């Protein structure tokens, strides 16, 4: 429902629907079809620009997809996680600095097999599709507050290098952004319950279980042999996925679009 801020700054819910807010533009549709029709290579409604993609002002800064848990077998899942046409439409729907976010189900366990061979195979399929359509950098983090039976995995995919740099802001920079963008509470209490600069720093560090499962891939990713336990960003620098690094001791090695070892 609609959220109201009381005199003490505490938020309470009302019975009215937030969908009634004039700022909300709500579509009740098959999201799979809607994205392909509106942003797919063959889709659109005549408002495309000269290169066949939607005008920038019609695109989105952030897309958040609460996808079906990839570890649960549902018939539609195969198309959702493997269909490059749909994933390409998501990519085209984002602005140049756009960000795609999705939940990926229960977090990896230290004894899990490689994602490609286990129950989370569809998770690997989706990430491969995201990489193939052009996302520059992907990061997976664990969150223990969704109130499920276990910590949960979330994916953040960046369309370009500039937006990727925001992931690595310092704790102080994050706190400044929170202060600038979120109204303060009159009570003086933090405006966010579970998130602050220190929490974001934790998201930047990949859990050991995630690294271990990733390194069970066949063939073994080269960085698993060379950089497990290293300081990843120092080792790899901040270049693009297809750039070759020379400032961190890595010569002729492209930075993977996704690698929990080289976060």
N, C-alpha and C positions, 0 to 999 in steps of 0.2 A: 504494500500500500504506500501512500504518500508519506514522506518523512517530514516531520515538523521539529524545529529546534526550540526548546523551551527557554525560559529566562536564564536558567543556569547553564545553558549551552548543551544540555543533553538532548539526544534525538529520540523522538517517539514516533510510532507508526499510527497513521489514521486509517480509517476504513476505506476512504476513497482510493481509487486505483491511480497509481503513478502514470498509467497509460493515458489518463485524462489531461496530463500536463501538456500545455501548448508547445513546449519545446520537444516533446517526444513525437517521433514519426515511426509508427508501428505498422509492420506488415505481417499479416497472417498468411504464410505461404510455405511451400516446400523450399527450404533454404538452398538445398542442392540445386534445384532447378532455377531458383531466383538468381543466384550468382552467375550461373552459366548463361542465362538469358540476358542478363544486364551487363555482365563484364567478360563473358567468354569471347574468344577470338571470333567466333561466328555470330555472337549475340549482339545485344544492343538494340536501342529503339530509334536509331536515326540521330542521336545526339553525340555520336562519336566524333573525335577529331580526325585529322588526316591520316594518322597511322593506325587507325582501327581500334583505338582504345578510348575509354571514356575521358571527358574533359577533367582536368585536375580538380576543379572545384566540386565535381560530383563524386570524387573518391573519398575514401575514409582514412583517417589517421590511425585508427586501431580497429582490428576485428578480433572479437573474443568468441571462441567457439566452444561451447560445452558439449563436446562430442561424446558419442557413445563410448563407454569404457572399452579400450582396445583389447582387454583381456577377457571380455565377455562375448561369446559367439552370438551374433545377431546377423540375420541375412543381409541387411543393408550395409553392414560394416565393410564388407569386401569392396564395394564401390566407393564408400566414403573415404577409405584410406588408400586406395590404389588408383583412383581415377585422376589422372593428370589433368584432364579437362577441367574438373572442378577445382583442383588446387591451383591451376593456372588462372582461373577466374578470380580466386581469392587474391592472388598476387596482383592481378590487373586492377582489382578494386581498391588497392591501397595507394596512397600518395607515395611520392618518391622516398620519403623517410618513414613510411608506414611500418607498423608492428602487428604481427599476428600472434595471438595467444590461444592456447588450447590446453585442456586437462588431458593427461595421458594415462590416468588410472593409478593403481597402487604402485608405490615406489619400488625400485629394484631391491632384491635381497642379495646378500653377499654370496649365497650359494646358487643363485639363479643361473640358468644357462644363457648363452648369448641371445640377445633379444630376437635375432633372426630365426632362432630355432625353438623358442619357447612359446608360452601362451601369449606373449606380447608381440608376436610377429607382425600384427597390424600396426603397432606403434612404429616398428622399423620401416614398414611400407610407406607410412605417412611421411616420415622424416625424409626418406629417399625422394618421395614426390616433391616435397617442399624444396629440397636442394636442386632437383632437376629443373624446376621452373624459374629459379634465379635468386632465391633468398640467399643473402650473403653470409649470415651467421645465425646459428641456432644454439640456444642454451636451455638446459633442463634443470629445474631446481625442485627440491622437496619442501613441502609445507605440511606441518603437523596440526594445523588448526581447523581443517574442514569438518572435524567431528565424525570422521569415518573410523573404521576399525584399525586403520594403519595410516602412516604418512602418505601423502598424495604427490604425484608427479605433475608438474606443469611445464609446458613448452613455451618459450618466447623466441620468435623468429623475426629477424631484422631484414628489411628489404635492402638497406644499403649500409655502408661503413659508418656514416655519420650518426645514424640512429643507434648503431651497435655501440658506439662510444659512450652513449648514455648509460649503458649497462654497467660500465666500469667507473662511474662517478664515485668519489670518495664519500665517506659517511657524512662529512661536513657539507658537501655539495648537495647531498640528498636532503639533509635537514633544512638547508636554505630553500630548496624547491618546495618542500612541504610547507614551510612558513609562508612562502609567496603565494601558493596556489590553494591552500585550504584555510577556511575561516577558523580563527581561534575560538575556543570555548570560553565563556565568561567565568567558568569555574577554575580556569587555569590548567585543567587536566589535558593531557595529550589528545589531539583530535582524532588520532587513529589508534585503534586498540592493539593491533598486532604488528604494525609496520613502523619502522623508523630507519635512520641511516645505518645503524649497527646491524639491523636485520637484513638490509640490502647487501651489506658486505658479506654476510653469511651465504646469501644466494649466489654470490660470485664464486664461492669455493665449492667445488664438486664433491659430493659425498664419496667416500671410499668405495662403497658398494657399487655405485654407478660407474666409477672408473673400472672396477674389477670386471663387471659384466661386459662393459664395452670392449675390454681387452681380450675377451674370449672369442671375439669375431675371428673368422677364418677367411683369408689370411690375417694374421695379427697386424693391426695398424702399426706403422713404423714408429709412431710416437710412443707407443706402449713400451717398446724396447729402449728408447732413448731418453724419455722424459718423465716417466712415472716417478713421482716424488720431487720433481724439479719445480722451480717457480715458473709456471707456464707462460704468463704474459711477458716476463722478462726474456724467456727463452725464445718466444715466437715473435715478439714485437706486435705491431697493430696493423699490419698490412692486410690487403684484400685476400680473398680466398684463393686467387690465382696469382698472387704476387709472391716473389721469392725474397726471403728475408736474409739480411746480411749483418744486422746490428746485434743479434742475440746469439750468434754462433750457429745459426741454421742457414746453410747455403744450399740453394736449389731445392728447398722443401716448401711446397705450397701449404698454406694453413688450411686444414679441413674446415668445411662449413660447420660441421658439428664434431666436436671431440671433447669429452669430459676430461681428458688428460691435459689438453691444451687450452682450457678455459681462460 
